[in-house]
């Protein structure tokens, strides 16, 4: 990923926070060309992040057993992409002209070698952790279902574990613009409203604090 120095985010906690807040990511790997298909294949999946396992954390997910991506996945280097808040920025929102349109965004790229598992205990742990995150304490629990139900369901999925070997973050939040321009973009995003624009405005405001403190 192309990352100009002023947009680089290297703080692991900030990168982990984005991954957990936007855990529905993209798993990209090379594909077998035996069937004449593409060189690449991707799946959109919810990930679990173990922050303390490995230097850059470990990602865990599961795929349908029928997913063609599994055929070449075990032991392969993969890329996982997590997209945070993003939005269009008009040059009309800047105090300083001339200027051109751009797009602000926050994204994390995580690289690692995938391990495929069909171990029943590992699969149960993945499904159990995912459901507890999104169901909450009062929601559906895997333990409420009979063991035979999960055993049958588990035949249709495989677990994926990715110890992250390289973590890249790009938070493009107008850090290259003077403070009046940044404030103009924040004001217009807040005026437009909507969860995405408001989240982007909040991230830009936090990134601009260092400029304000000078």
Backbone as JSON Lines, residues from 0, in Angstrom:
{"i":0,"aa":"X","n":[0.85,-1.18,0.0],"ca":[0.0,0.0,0.0],"c":[0.89,1.24,0.0]}
{"i":1,"aa":"X","n":[0.52,2.22,-0.82],"ca":[1.26,3.48,-0.87],"c":[0.87,4.32,0.34]}
{"i":2,"aa":"X","n":[1.86,4.67,1.17],"ca":[1.6,5.41,2.4],"c":[2.56,6.58,2.52]}
{"i":3,"aa":"X","n":[2.17,7.79,2.11],"ca":[2.99,8.97,2.38],"c":[3.2,9.11,3.89]}
{"i":4,"aa":"X","n":[4.35,9.66,4.27],"ca":[4.74,9.71,5.68],"c":[3.68,10.39,6.56]}
{"i":5,"aa":"X","n":[3.04,11.47,6.05],"ca":[2.09,12.2,6.89],"c":[0.78,11.45,7.09]}
{"i":6,"aa":"X","n":[0.55,10.37,6.34],"ca":[-0.66,9.57,6.52],"c":[-0.39,8.24,7.23]}
{"i":7,"aa":"X","n":[0.87,7.95,7.52],"ca":[1.23,6.66,8.11],"c":[0.75,6.57,9.56]}
{"i":8,"aa":"X","n":[0.15,5.44,9.9],"ca":[-0.25,5.16,11.28],"c":[0.45,3.86,11.71]}
{"i":9,"aa":"X","n":[1.33,3.97,12.69],"ca":[2.12,2.81,13.12],"c":[1.8,2.36,14.53]}
{"i":10,"aa":"X","n":[0.95,3.09,15.23],"ca":[0.6,2.72,16.59],"c":[-0.28,1.46,16.58]}
{"i":11,"aa":"X","n":[0.24,0.36,17.13],"ca":[-0.49,-0.9,17.08],"c":[-1.86,-0.81,17.73]}
{"i":12,"aa":"X","n":[-1.96,-0.11,18.85],"ca":[-3.25,0.0,19.53],"c":[-4.28,0.68,18.64]}
{"i":13,"aa":"X","n":[-3.87,1.74,17.93],"ca":[-4.78,2.44,17.02],"c":[-5.21,1.52,15.87]}
{"i":14,"aa":"X","n":[-4.26,0.75,15.35],"ca":[-4.57,-0.17,14.25],"c":[-5.48,-1.3,14.73]}
{"i":15,"aa":"X","n":[-5.19,-1.83,15.92],"ca":[-6.04,-2.88,16.48],"c":[-7.44,-2.35,16.74]}
{"i":16,"aa":"X","n":[-7.53,-1.11,17.23],"ca":[-8.86,-0.53,17.48],"c":[-9.68,-0.47,16.2]}
{"i":17,"aa":"X","n":[-9.05,-0.09,15.09],"ca":[-9.78,-0.01,13.83],"c":[-10.23,-1.4,13.39]}
{"i":18,"aa":"X","n":[-9.33,-2.39,13.51],"ca":[-9.69,-3.75,13.11],"c":[-10.91,-4.24,13.9]}
{"i":19,"aa":"X","n":[-10.89,-4.02,15.2],"ca":[-12.0,-4.51,16.03],"c":[-13.28,-3.74,15.78]}
{"i":20,"aa":"X","n":[-13.17,-2.45,15.47],"ca":[-14.36,-1.65,15.2],"c":[-14.94,-1.93,13.82]}
{"i":21,"aa":"X","n":[-14.12,-2.43,12.91],"ca":[-14.55,-2.72,11.52],"c":[-14.09,-4.12,11.16]}
{"i":22,"aa":"X","n":[-14.54,-5.09,11.94],"ca":[-14.01,-6.45,11.88],"c":[-14.46,-7.23,10.65]}
{"i":23,"aa":"X","n":[-15.46,-6.73,9.93],"ca":[-15.88,-7.42,8.7],"c":[-14.9,-7.02,7.6]}
{"i":24,"aa":"X","n":[-13.88,-7.86,7.42],"ca":[-12.78,-7.52,6.52],"c":[-12.76,-8.35,5.26]}
{"i":25,"aa":"X","n":[-11.68,-8.18,4.52],"ca":[-11.5,-8.84,3.24],"c":[-10.26,-9.72,3.3]}
{"i":26,"aa":"X","n":[-10.43,-11.02,3.06],"ca":[-9.33,-11.98,3.05],"c":[-8.95,-12.27,1.61]}
{"i":27,"aa":"X","n":[-7.72,-11.88,1.23],"ca":[-7.26,-12.01,-0.16],"c":[-6.09,-12.98,-0.22]}
{"i":28,"aa":"X","n":[-6.14,-13.88,-1.19],"ca":[-5.06,-14.85,-1.38],"c":[-4.93,-15.21,-2.85]}
{"i":29,"aa":"X","n":[-3.85,-15.9,-3.18],"ca":[-3.7,-16.41,-4.53],"c":[-4.63,-17.59,-4.75]}
{"i":30,"aa":"X","n":[-5.05,-17.77,-5.99],"ca":[-5.99,-18.85,-6.32],"c":[-5.35,-19.83,-7.29]}
{"i":31,"aa":"X","n":[-5.86,-21.04,-7.27],"ca":[-5.42,-22.04,-8.24],"c":[-5.95,-21.68,-9.62]}
{"i":32,"aa":"X","n":[-5.1,-21.8,-10.64],"ca":[-5.54,-21.49,-12.0],"c":[-5.87,-22.77,-12.78]}
{"i":33,"aa":"X","n":[-6.02,-23.87,-12.03],"ca":[-6.31,-25.13,-12.69],"c":[-7.61,-25.09,-13.46]}
{"i":34,"aa":"X","n":[-8.55,-24.29,-12.96],"ca":[-9.85,-24.2,-13.63],"c":[-9.94,-23.01,-14.56]}
{"i":35,"aa":"X","n":[-8.79,-22.37,-14.83],"ca":[-8.77,-21.24,-15.73],"c":[-9.27,-19.96,-15.11]}
{"i":36,"aa":"X","n":[-9.33,-19.9,-13.77],"ca":[-9.85,-18.73,-13.1],"c":[-8.81,-17.65,-12.9]}
{"i":37,"aa":"X","n":[-9.09,-16.72,-12.01],"ca":[-8.23,-15.58,-11.74],"c":[-7.03,-15.98,-10.9]}
{"i":38,"aa":"X","n":[-6.02,-15.11,-10.9],"ca":[-4.84,-15.32,-10.05],"c":[-5.16,-15.07,-8.58]}
{"i":39,"aa":"X","n":[-6.21,-14.31,-8.29],"ca":[-6.53,-13.91,-6.92],"c":[-7.96,-14.33,-6.58]}
{"i":40,"aa":"X","n":[-8.18,-14.5,-5.27],"ca":[-9.52,-14.81,-4.78],"c":[-9.68,-14.11,-3.44]}
{"i":41,"aa":"X","n":[-10.9,-13.7,-3.11],"ca":[-11.14,-12.96,-1.88],"c":[-12.46,-13.38,-1.25]}
{"i":42,"aa":"X","n":[-12.51,-13.29,0.07],"ca":[-13.74,-13.57,0.82],"c":[-13.98,-12.44,1.82]}
{"i":43,"aa":"X","n":[-15.24,-12.07,1.98],"ca":[-15.63,-11.06,2.96],"c":[-16.09,-11.79,4.22]}
{"i":44,"aa":"X","n":[-15.37,-11.6,5.32],"ca":[-15.65,-12.38,6.52],"c":[-15.44,-11.53,7.78]}
{"i":45,"aa":"X","n":[-16.15,-11.86,8.86],"ca":[-15.86,-11.22,10.15],"c":[-14.64,-11.87,10.79]}
{"i":46,"aa":"X","n":[-13.74,-11.05,11.28],"ca":[-12.51,-11.55,11.9],"c":[-12.55,-11.36,13.4]}
{"i":47,"aa":"X","n":[-11.83,-12.23,14.1],"ca":[-11.5,-12.06,15.5],"c":[-10.03,-11.66,15.58]}
{"i":48,"aa":"X","n":[-9.69,-10.76,16.5],"ca":[-8.31,-10.33,16.68],"c":[-7.84,-10.71,18.07]}
{"i":49,"aa":"X","n":[-6.71,-11.44,18.12],"ca":[-6.03,-11.69,19.39],"c":[-4.83,-10.76,19.44]}
{"i":50,"aa":"X","n":[-4.94,-9.68,20.2],"ca":[-3.9,-8.64,20.22],"c":[-2.57,-9.14,20.77]}
{"i":51,"aa":"X","n":[-2.61,-10.06,21.71],"ca":[-1.4,-10.44,22.44],"c":[-0.7,-11.66,21.86]}
{"i":52,"aa":"X","n":[-1.26,-12.26,20.83],"ca":[-0.63,-13.44,20.23],"c":[0.25,-13.01,19.07]}
{"i":53,"aa":"X","n":[1.56,-12.97,19.29],"ca":[2.5,-12.57,18.25],"c":[2.8,-11.1,18.3]}
{"i":54,"aa":"X","n":[3.86,-10.71,17.6],"ca":[4.32,-9.32,17.61],"c":[3.28,-8.36,17.07]}
{"i":55,"aa":"X","n":[2.52,-8.8,16.06],"ca":[1.53,-7.94,15.43],"c":[0.11,-8.48,15.59]}
{"i":56,"aa":"X","n":[-0.09,-9.36,16.56],"ca":[-1.41,-9.94,16.77],"c":[-1.69,-11.12,15.86]}
{"i":57,"aa":"X","n":[-2.82,-11.76,16.07],"ca":[-3.25,-12.91,15.27],"c":[-4.71,-12.74,14.9]}
{"i":58,"aa":"X","n":[-5.02,-12.97,13.63],"ca":[-6.39,-12.88,13.13],"c":[-6.97,-14.28,12.98]}
{"i":59,"aa":"X","n":[-8.25,-14.41,13.3],"ca":[-8.94,-15.69,13.21],"c":[-10.29,-15.47,12.53]}
{"i":60,"aa":"X","n":[-10.67,-16.4,11.66],"ca":[-11.98,-16.34,11.02],"c":[-12.37,-17.74,10.6]}
{"i":61,"aa":"X","n":[-13.53,-17.88,9.99],"ca":[-13.9,-19.17,9.4],"c":[-14.57,-18.94,8.06]}
{"i":62,"aa":"X","n":[-14.42,-19.92,7.2],"ca":[-15.01,-19.89,5.86],"c":[-15.9,-21.1,5.66]}
{"i":63,"aa":"X","n":[-16.82,-21.0,4.73],"ca":[-17.61,-22.17,4.35],"c":[-16.69,-23.22,3.74]}
{"i":64,"aa":"X","n":[-16.91,-24.47,4.1],"ca":[-16.06,-25.54,3.6],"c":[-16.1,-25.63,2.07]}
{"i":65,"aa":"X","n":[-17.18,-25.17,1.47],"ca":[-17.32,-25.23,0.01],"c":[-16.63,-24.06,-0.69]}
{"i":66,"aa":"X","n":[-16.08,-23.12,0.06],"ca":[-15.43,-21.94,-0.53],"c":[-14.17,-22.36,-1.28]}
{"i":67,"aa":"X","n":[-14.07,-21.99,-2.56],"ca":[-12.92,-22.38,-3.38],"c":[-11.6,-21.81,-2.87]}
{"i":68,"aa":"X","n":[-11.66,-20.76,-2.08],"ca":[-10.44,-20.14,-1.57],"c":[-9.64,-21.1,-0.69]}
{"i":69,"aa":"X","n":[-10.33,-22.03,-0.05],"ca":[-9.67,-22.94,0.89],"c":[-8.68,-23.86,0.18]}
{"i":70,"aa":"X","n":[-8.9,-24.16,-1.09],"ca":[-8.09,-25.15,-1.81],"c":[-6.6,-24.83,-1.78]}
{"i":71,"aa":"X","n":[-6.25,-23.55,-1.83],"ca":[-4.83,-23.16,-1.87],"c":[-4.43,-22.3,-0.68]}
{"i":72,"aa":"X","n":[-5.28,-22.25,0.34],"ca":[-5.07,-21.27,1.42],"c":[-4.06,-21.71,2.47]}
{"i":73,"aa":"X","n":[-4.04,-22.98,2.81],"ca":[-3.2,-23.44,3.92],"c":[-1.72,-23.19,3.64]}
{"i":74,"aa":"X","n":[-1.05,-22.46,4.5],"ca":[0.36,-22.16,4.35],"c":[0.68,-21.01,3.42]}
{"i":75,"aa":"X","n":[-0.35,-20.37,2.85],"ca":[-0.14,-19.3,1.88],"c":[-0.1,-17.93,2.55]}
{"i":76,"aa":"X","n":[0.75,-17.05,2.01],"ca":[0.74,-15.65,2.45],"c":[-0.55,-14.99,1.98]}
{"i":77,"aa":"X","n":[-1.21,-14.29,2.92],"ca":[-2.49,-13.67,2.6],"c":[-2.47,-12.2,3.04]}
{"i":78,"aa":"X","n":[-3.43,-11.46,2.55],"ca":[-3.62,-10.06,2.92],"c":[-5.05,-9.89,3.43]}
{"i":79,"aa":"X","n":[-5.17,-9.28,4.61],"ca":[-6.49,-8.97,5.18],"c":[-6.64,-7.45,5.23]}
{"i":80,"aa":"X","n":[-7.74,-6.94,4.72],"ca":[-7.96,-5.49,4.64],"c":[-9.16,-5.11,5.49]}
{"i":81,"aa":"X","n":[-8.97,-4.04,6.28],"ca":[-10.03,-3.53,7.15],"c":[-10.23,-2.04,6.85]}
{"i":82,"aa":"X","n":[-11.44,-1.68,6.45],"ca":[-11.75,-0.31,6.04],"c":[-12.51,0.41,7.13]}
{"i":83,"aa":"X","n":[-11.96,1.54,7.58],"ca":[-12.63,2.36,8.57],"c":[-13.46,3.46,7.92]}
{"i":84,"aa":"X","n":[-13.77,4.53,8.65],"ca":[-14.56,5.63,8.09],"c":[-13.89,6.24,6.86]}
{"i":85,"aa":"X","n":[-14.69,6.64,5.89],"ca":[-14.14,7.25,4.67],"c":[-15.19,8.17,4.06]}
{"i":86,"aa":"X","n":[-14.74,9.1,3.22],"ca":[-15.68,9.99,2.57],"c":[-15.03,10.98,1.63]}
{"i":87,"aa":"X","n":[-15.85,11.51,0.76],"ca":[-15.42,12.5,-0.24],"c":[-15.13,13.84,0.43]}
{"i":88,"aa":"X","n":[-14.09,14.52,-0.1],"ca":[-13.74,15.86,0.38],"c":[-13.72,16.81,-0.81]}
{"i":89,"aa":"X","n":[-14.59,17.83,-0.76],"ca":[-14.68,18.81,-1.85],"c":[-13.67,19.93,-1.64]}
{"i":90,"aa":"X","n":[-13.05,20.41,-2.71],"ca":[-12.15,21.56,-2.58],"c":[-12.89,22.82,-2.14]}
{"i":91,"aa":"X","n":[-14.21,22.86,-2.31],"ca":[-14.99,24.0,-1.85],"c":[-15.0,24.13,-0.33]}
{"i":92,"aa":"X","n":[-14.6,23.06,0.36],"ca":[-14.6,23.08,1.82],"c":[-13.3,23.65,2.39]}
{"i":93,"aa":"X","n":[-12.32,23.9,1.52],"ca":[-11.04,24.43,1.96],"c":[-11.06,25.96,2.01]}
{"i":94,"aa":"X","n":[-10.28,26.5,2.92],"ca":[-10.07,27.94,2.97],"c":[-9.04,28.37,1.93]}
{"i":95,"aa":"X","n":[-8.08,27.48,1.65],"ca":[-6.98,27.8,0.75],"c":[-7.26,27.21,-0.63]}
{"i":96,"aa":"X","n":[-7.13,28.03,-1.67],"ca":[-7.34,27.61,-3.06],"c":[-6.1,28.01,-3.87]}
{"i":97,"aa":"X","n":[-5.84,27.37,-5.02],"ca":[-6.64,26.32,-5.63],"c":[-6.46,24.98,-4.93]}
{"i":98,"aa":"X","n":[-7.38,24.07,-5.21],"ca":[-7.34,22.73,-4.61],"c":[-8.15,21.78,-5.49]}
{"i":99,"aa":"X","n":[-8.0,20.51,-5.23],"ca":[-8.71,19.49,-6.02],"c":[-9.48,18.57,-5.06]}
{"i":100,"aa":"X","n":[-10.48,17.86,-5.59],"ca":[-11.21,16.91,-4.75],"c":[-10.3,15.78,-4.28]}
{"i":101,"aa":"X","n":[-10.66,15.17,-3.18],"ca":[-9.91,14.02,-2.69],"c":[-10.84,13.12,-1.88]}
{"i":102,"aa":"X","n":[-10.3,12.08,-1.3],"ca":[-11.07,11.14,-0.48],"c":[-10.27,10.88,0.78]}
{"i":103,"aa":"X","n":[-10.88,11.09,1.92],"ca":[-10.24,10.77,3.2],"c":[-10.7,9.39,3.67]}
{"i":104,"aa":"X","n":[-9.8,8.67,4.33],"ca":[-10.14,7.31,4.75],"c":[-9.15,6.79,5.77]}
{"i":105,"aa":"X","n":[-9.57,5.7,6.42],"ca":[-8.72,4.99,7.37],"c":[-8.75,3.51,7.0]}
{"i":106,"aa":"X","n":[-7.57,2.91,6.87],"ca":[-7.51,1.52,6.43],"c":[-6.32,0.82,7.07]}
{"i":107,"aa":"X","n":[-6.48,-0.47,7.33],"ca":[-5.4,-1.3,7.86],"c":[-5.22,-2.51,6.95]}
{"i":108,"aa":"X","n":[-3.97,-2.78,6.6],"ca":[-3.6,-3.99,5.86],"c":[-2.81,-4.9,6.78]}
{"i":109,"aa":"X","n":[-3.22,-6.14,6.91],"ca":[-2.52,-7.12,7.74],"c":[-2.08,-8.3,6.88]}
{"i":110,"aa":"X","n":[-0.8,-8.64,6.97],"ca":[-0.23,-9.73,6.17],"c":[0.18,-10.88,7.09]}
{"i":111,"aa":"X","n":[0.07,-12.1,6.6],"ca":[0.5,-13.25,7.37],"c":[0.29,-14.53,6.6]}
{"i":112,"aa":"X","n":[0.75,-15.62,7.18],"ca":[0.61,-16.93,6.54],"c":[-0.56,-17.67,7.18]}
{"i":113,"aa":"X","n":[-1.5,-18.08,6.36],"ca":[-2.74,-18.69,6.86],"c":[-2.54,-20.15,7.25]}
{"i":114,"aa":"X","n":[-3.24,-20.55,8.29],"ca":[-3.31,-21.96,8.68],"c":[-4.78,-22.37,8.69]}
{"i":115,"aa":"X","n":[-5.09,-23.44,7.96],"ca":[-6.46,-23.94,7.89],"c":[-6.66,-25.04,8.92]}
{"i":116,"aa":"X","n":[-7.77,-24.97,9.65],"ca":[-8.05,-25.98,10.67],"c":[-9.46,-26.53,10.52]}
{"i":117,"aa":"X","n":[-9.57,-27.84,10.72],"ca":[-10.88,-28.49,10.78],"c":[-11.1,-29.12,12.15]}
{"i":118,"aa":"X","n":[-10.27,-28.73,13.1],"ca":[-10.38,-29.24,14.46],"c":[-11.67,-28.75,15.09]}
{"i":119,"aa":"X","n":[-12.44,-29.68,15.64],"ca":[-13.78,-29.34,16.15],"c":[-13.7,-28.36,17.31]}
{"i":120,"aa":"X","n":[-12.73,-28.52,18.2],"ca":[-12.62,-27.61,19.34],"c":[-12.26,-26.2,18.88]}
{"i":121,"aa":"X","n":[-11.37,-26.08,17.89],"ca":[-11.0,-24.76,17.38],"c":[-12.19,-24.09,16.69]}
{"i":122,"aa":"X","n":[-12.93,-24.85,15.91],"ca":[-14.1,-24.3,15.22],"c":[-15.14,-23.83,16.23]}
{"i":123,"aa":"X","n":[-15.35,-24.61,17.27],"ca":[-16.33,-24.23,18.28],"c":[-15.91,-22.93,18.97]}
{"i":124,"aa":"X","n":[-14.61,-22.81,19.27],"ca":[-14.12,-21.6,19.93],"c":[-14.33,-20.37,19.05]}
{"i":125,"aa":"X","n":[-14.12,-20.5,17.74],"ca":[-14.32,-19.37,16.82],"c":[-15.78,-18.94,16.79]}
{"i":126,"aa":"X","n":[-16.66,-19.9,16.59],"ca":[-18.09,-19.58,16.51],"c":[-18.59,-19.02,17.84]}
{"i":127,"aa":"X","n":[-18.12,-19.59,18.94],"ca":[-18.55,-19.14,20.26],"c":[-18.1,-17.7,20.53]}
{"i":128,"aa":"X","n":[-16.84,-17.38,20.21],"ca":[-16.33,-16.03,20.43],"c":[-17.07,-15.01,19.56]}
{"i":129,"aa":"X","n":[-17.27,-15.34,18.29],"ca":[-17.97,-14.42,17.39],"c":[-19.39,-14.13,17.88]}
{"i":130,"aa":"X","n":[-20.09,-15.18,18.26],"ca":[-21.48,-15.0,18.68],"c":[-21.56,-14.19,19.96]}
{"i":131,"aa":"X","n":[-20.63,-14.37,20.88],"ca":[-20.66,-13.62,22.14],"c":[-20.37,-12.14,21.91]}
{"i":132,"aa":"X","n":[-19.52,-11.83,20.94],"ca":[-19.22,-10.43,20.62],"c":[-20.46,-9.72,20.1]}
{"i":133,"aa":"X","n":[-21.16,-10.35,19.17],"ca":[-22.26,-9.67,18.48],"c":[-23.63,-9.92,19.11]}
{"i":134,"aa":"X","n":[-23.78,-11.0,19.88],"ca":[-25.05,-11.27,20.54],"c":[-25.15,-10.55,21.89]}
{"i":135,"aa":"X","n":[-24.01,-10.4,22.57],"ca":[-24.05,-9.85,23.91],"c":[-24.43,-10.91,24.93]}
{"i":136,"aa":"X","n":[-24.41,-10.57,26.21],"ca":[-24.63,-11.57,27.26],"c":[-26.04,-12.15,27.29]}
{"i":137,"aa":"X","n":[-27.01,-11.44,26.75],"ca":[-28.4,-11.91,26.79],"c":[-28.84,-12.56,25.48]}
{"i":138,"aa":"X","n":[-27.93,-12.65,24.52],"ca":[-28.31,-13.17,23.2],"c":[-28.14,-14.67,23.08]}
{"i":139,"aa":"X","n":[-28.22,-15.12,21.83],"ca":[-28.07,-16.55,21.52],"c":[-26.69,-17.03,21.96]}
{"i":140,"aa":"X","n":[-26.65,-18.23,22.52],"ca":[-25.4,-18.83,22.96],"c":[-25.25,-20.21,22.33]}
{"i":141,"aa":"X","n":[-24.06,-20.49,21.83],"ca":[-23.81,-21.8,21.24],"c":[-24.02,-22.92,22.25]}
{"i":142,"aa":"X","n":[-23.67,-22.64,23.5],"ca":[-23.81,-23.68,24.53],"c":[-25.26,-24.08,24.78]}
{"i":143,"aa":"X","n":[-26.21,-23.26,24.32],"ca":[-27.62,-23.61,24.48],"c":[-28.07,-24.67,23.49]}
{"i":144,"aa":"X","n":[-27.28,-24.9,22.45],"ca":[-27.64,-25.87,21.42],"c":[-27.03,-27.24,21.75]}
{"i":145,"aa":"X","n":[-27.68,-28.32,21.31],"ca":[-27.12,-29.66,21.55],"c":[-25.8,-29.85,20.81]}
{"i":146,"aa":"X","n":[-24.91,-30.65,21.38],"ca":[-23.61,-30.9,20.76],"c":[-23.76,-31.46,19.36]}
{"i":147,"aa":"X","n":[-24.78,-32.27,19.15],"ca":[-24.98,-32.87,17.82],"c":[-25.26,-31.81,16.77]}
{"i":148,"aa":"X","n":[-25.92,-30.7,17.18],"ca":[-26.21,-29.61,16.25],"c":[-24.9,-28.98,15.77]}
{"i":149,"aa":"X","n":[-24.0,-28.67,16.71],"ca":[-22.75,-28.04,16.3],"c":[-21.89,-29.0,15.5]}
{"i":150,"aa":"X","n":[-21.85,-30.25,15.89],"ca":[-21.04,-31.23,15.16],"c":[-21.47,-31.29,13.69]}
{"i":151,"aa":"X","n":[-22.75,-31.26,13.45],"ca":[-23.23,-31.26,12.07],"c":[-22.91,-29.97,11.36]}
{"i":152,"aa":"X","n":[-23.09,-28.84,12.05],"ca":[-22.79,-27.55,11.45],"c":[-21.32,-27.41,11.12]}
{"i":153,"aa":"X","n":[-20.46,-27.94,11.98],"ca":[-19.02,-27.78,11.82],"c":[-18.49,-28.47,10.57]}
{"i":154,"aa":"X","n":[-19.24,-29.42,10.05],"ca":[-18.8,-30.07,8.81],"c":[-18.82,-29.1,7.64]}
{"i":155,"aa":"X","n":[-19.55,-28.02,7.78],"ca":[-19.68,-27.06,6.68],"c":[-18.76,-25.86,6.77]}
{"i":156,"aa":"X","n":[-17.84,-25.81,7.76],"ca":[-16.95,-24.68,7.89],"c":[-15.52,-25.14,8.17]}
{"i":157,"aa":"X","n":[-14.57,-24.25,7.92],"ca":[-13.18,-24.48,8.3],"c":[-12.67,-23.23,9.0]}
{"i":158,"aa":"X","n":[-11.77,-23.41,9.94],"ca":[-11.2,-22.29,10.67],"c":[-9.93,-21.8,9.99]}
{"i":159,"aa":"X","n":[-9.68,-20.51,10.08],"ca":[-8.49,-19.89,9.51],"c":[-7.79,-19.08,10.61]}
{"i":160,"aa":"X","n":[-6.51,-19.34,10.8],"ca":[-5.7,-18.58,11.75],"c":[-4.56,-17.91,11.0]}
{"i":161,"aa":"X","n":[-4.35,-16.61,11.25],"ca":[-3.33,-15.85,10.53],"c":[-2.48,-15.06,11.53]}
{"i":162,"aa":"X","n":[-1.34,-15.59,11.94],"ca":[-0.41,-14.79,12.75],"c":[0.11,-13.64,11.88]}
{"i":163,"aa":"X","n":[-0.14,-12.41,12.29],"ca":[0.2,-11.25,11.46],"c":[1.7,-10.99,11.52]}
{"i":164,"aa":"X","n":[2.33,-10.94,10.35],"ca":[3.77,-10.69,10.26],"c":[4.08,-9.25,9.85]}
{"i":165,"aa":"X","n":[3.09,-8.57,9.28],"ca":[3.27,-7.19,8.85],"c":[1.95,-6.47,8.96]}
{"i":166,"aa":"X","n":[1.98,-5.29,9.59],"ca":[0.77,-4.51,9.82],"c":[1.0,-3.1,9.31]}
{"i":167,"aa":"X","n":[0.13,-2.66,8.37],"ca":[0.24,-1.32,7.79],"c":[-1.04,-0.53,8.05]}
{"i":168,"aa":"X","n":[-0.87,0.73,8.39],"ca":[-2.03,1.59,8.58],"c":[-1.88,2.89,7.82]}
{"i":169,"aa":"X","n":[-2.95,3.28,7.15],"ca":[-2.99,4.56,6.45],"c":[-4.23,5.3,6.91]}
{"i":170,"aa":"X","n":[-4.02,6.39,7.66],"ca":[-5.11,7.23,8.11],"c":[-4.99,8.56,7.37]}
{"i":171,"aa":"X","n":[-5.68,8.68,6.26],"ca":[-5.61,9.88,5.43],"c":[-6.7,10.84,5.9]}
{"i":172,"aa":"X","n":[-6.29,11.81,6.73],"ca":[-7.25,12.67,7.43],"c":[-6.91,14.14,7.26]}
{"i":173,"aa":"X","n":[-6.43,14.5,6.06],"ca":[-6.07,15.89,5.72],"c":[-4.91,16.42,6.54]}
{"i":174,"aa":"X","n":[-4.01,15.52,7.01],"ca":[-2.86,15.98,7.78],"c":[-1.93,16.87,6.96]}
{"i":175,"aa":"X","n":[-2.03,16.78,5.63],"ca":[-1.17,17.58,4.75],"c":[-1.75,18.97,4.45]}
{"i":176,"aa":"X","n":[-2.91,19.28,5.01],"ca":[-3.56,20.57,4.75],"c":[-3.4,21.48,5.97]}
{"i":177,"aa":"X","n":[-3.41,22.82,5.76],"ca":[-3.38,23.75,6.9],"c":[-4.63,23.6,7.76]}
{"i":178,"aa":"X","n":[-4.51,23.99,9.0],"ca":[-5.59,23.78,9.97],"c":[-6.93,24.39,9.54]}
{"i":179,"aa":"X","n":[-6.98,25.6,8.95],"ca":[-8.28,26.12,8.51],"c":[-8.97,25.22,7.49]}
{"i":180,"aa":"X","n":[-8.18,24.57,6.63],"ca":[-8.77,23.63,5.66],"c":[-9.34,22.41,6.37]}
{"i":181,"aa":"X","n":[-8.59,21.9,7.32],"ca":[-9.05,20.73,8.08],"c":[-10.35,21.06,8.8]}
{"i":182,"aa":"X","n":[-10.38,22.2,9.45],"ca":[-11.59,22.58,10.17],"c":[-12.77,22.77,9.23]}
{"i":183,"aa":"X","n":[-12.51,23.27,8.02],"ca":[-13.57,23.42,7.04],"c":[-14.15,22.09,6.62]}
{"i":184,"aa":"X","n":[-13.29,21.09,6.42],"ca":[-13.77,19.75,6.04],"c":[-14.57,19.15,7.18]}
{"i":185,"aa":"X","n":[-14.06,19.27,8.4],"ca":[-14.78,18.72,9.56],"c":[-16.17,19.33,9.68]}
{"i":186,"aa":"X","n":[-16.24,20.66,9.52],"ca":[-17.53,21.34,9.64],"c":[-18.52,20.87,8.58]}
{"i":187,"aa":"X","n":[-18.06,20.69,7.35],"ca":[-18.96,20.26,6.28],"c":[-19.39,18.8,6.47]}
{"i":188,"aa":"X","n":[-18.48,17.95,6.93],"ca":[-18.86,16.56,7.19],"c":[-19.91,16.48,8.28]}
{"i":189,"aa":"X","n":[-19.76,17.28,9.31],"ca":[-20.75,17.29,10.38],"c":[-22.08,17.85,9.9]}
{"i":190,"aa":"X","n":[-22.02,18.82,9.0],"ca":[-23.25,19.39,8.45],"c":[-23.98,18.36,7.59]}
{"i":191,"aa":"X","n":[-23.22,17.57,6.84],"ca":[-23.83,16.53,6.01],"c":[-24.47,15.45,6.87]}
{"i":192,"aa":"X","n":[-23.82,15.12,7.99],"ca":[-24.36,14.12,8.9],"c":[-24.25,12.7,8.37]}
{"i":193,"aa":"X","n":[-24.83,11.78,9.09],"ca":[-24.71,10.36,8.75],"c":[-23.56,9.76,9.54]}
{"i":194,"aa":"X","n":[-23.69,8.49,9.89],"ca":[-22.69,7.84,10.74],"c":[-21.29,7.91,10.15]}
{"i":195,"aa":"X","n":[-21.18,7.66,8.84],"ca":[-19.85,7.62,8.2],"c":[-19.18,8.99,8.24]}
{"i":196,"aa":"X","n":[-19.92,10.03,7.84],"ca":[-19.35,11.39,7.84],"c":[-18.99,11.85,9.25]}
{"i":197,"aa":"X","n":[-19.84,11.55,10.21],"ca":[-19.57,11.97,11.58],"c":[-18.37,11.24,12.18]}
{"i":198,"aa":"X","n":[-18.24,9.96,11.85],"ca":[-17.08,9.2,12.34],"c":[-15.79,9.72,11.71]}
{"i":199,"aa":"X","n":[-15.85,10.06,10.41],"ca":[-14.68,10.6,9.74],"c":[-14.32,11.97,10.31]}
{"i":200,"aa":"X","n":[-15.31,12.8,10.57],"ca":[-15.07,14.12,11.16],"c":[-14.42,13.98,12.53]}
{"i":201,"aa":"X","n":[-14.89,13.03,13.31],"ca":[-14.32,12.81,14.65],"c":[-12.86,12.38,14.55]}
{"i":202,"aa":"X","n":[-12.56,11.48,13.61],"ca":[-11.18,11.02,13.44],"c":[-10.28,12.16,12.98]}
{"i":203,"aa":"X","n":[-10.78,13.0,12.07],"ca":[-10.01,14.15,11.6],"c":[-9.75,15.13,12.73]}
{"i":204,"aa":"X","n":[-10.76,15.35,13.55],"ca":[-10.63,16.28,14.67],"c":[-9.56,15.79,15.65]}
{"i":205,"aa":"X","n":[-9.55,14.48,15.93],"ca":[-8.54,13.92,16.83],"c":[-7.14,14.04,16.23]}
{"i":206,"aa":"X","n":[-7.02,13.8,14.92],"ca":[-5.72,13.87,14.26],"c":[-5.19,15.3,14.22]}
{"i":207,"aa":"X","n":[-6.09,16.29,14.23],"ca":[-5.69,17.7,14.12],"c":[-5.29,18.31,15.47]}
{"i":208,"aa":"X","n":[-5.46,17.57,16.55],"ca":[-5.18,18.12,17.87],"c":[-3.74,18.58,18.02]}
{"i":209,"aa":"X","n":[-2.8,17.84,17.44],"ca":[-1.39,18.22,17.54],"c":[-1.14,19.59,16.89]}
{"i":210,"aa":"X","n":[-1.81,19.83,15.75],"ca":[-1.67,21.13,15.1],"c":[-2.26,22.24,15.96]}
{"i":211,"aa":"X","n":[-3.36,21.94,16.62],"ca":[-4.02,22.96,17.44],"c":[-3.2,23.3,18.68]}
{"i":212,"aa":"X","n":[-2.43,22.31,19.16],"ca":[-1.65,22.51,20.38],"c":[-0.35,23.29,20.14]}
{"i":213,"aa":"X","n":[0.02,23.44,18.88],"ca":[1.28,24.15,18.57],"c":[1.11,25.67,18.68]}
